[in-house]
Amino acid sequence: MLSLFAHHAEAFFKVEIGGRDFPEGDAMMEHVVFVAIIVSVLVCMSYGIYAGIRDLRRWRSRPVEVKA
């Protein structure tokens, strides 16, 4: 994950991890991978928020059972 951000950090300070300078490799591919990961995380988070609100609304709207 660090390699995805390292090429941006290089403008501020020298980034060297494991004896290798960053960025290394195809920077455009790193951006594509990063965007794909972020979109996946946001989709999962959005569904989780939706499911939580849906379940809370179902729980609050169910009739109350009174046991005698």
N, C-alpha and C positions, 0 to 999 in steps of 0.2 A: 504494500500500500504506500509505503514511503517513497518508492520510486516514482509513483504517480505525481507526487507533489515536489519532488526534488528539483526538477528543472525550473520551477517557479522560484524556489528558494535560492537557487544558484545566483540570481541577480543580487541578493542581499548578502550572502556569505557562501564560502566555498563548501560544497557538499561532497563528502567522500565517505562511502560506506564499503567496508570490506576491502579497502585498498583500491576501489574503482571510483572514478569520477562519474557524477551524474550531471546531466541526463545521458543516458546510454541507450541506444536502440532507437526505435521509431517513435518519435514523440507523438505523431498523429495517432498511432495505434494505442498509445497510453491514454490519450484523451478519449478515444472510443471506448476502451475498457472501463475507464472511470465513469463515463456517462452511463454506460450500460449498468454498472453496479449501482450508481446513485438512483437511476430510474427504477431498478428492481427493489431497492430498499424503500423508496417512496411509495411504490405500488403496494408493497407488503404493509407498510405503516398505514397507508390510507385504508386498506381493507380492515386492518385491525381496529382502527378508530371507528369505522363504519359498523363493524360487527359489535363492538363494545356499546355504542350508542343504541343499535338495534336491540341488543339483548337487554339493556337497561330499560328501554321503553317497553319491551314485552314484559319484563319483570314487574314494572310499575303498573301496567294496565291489567294484570291478571286479577281475578276476583280474590278477595281475602276469605280464607276458610277459617271459620270459628269452630273450635272443638269444645264440646261441652263436657 
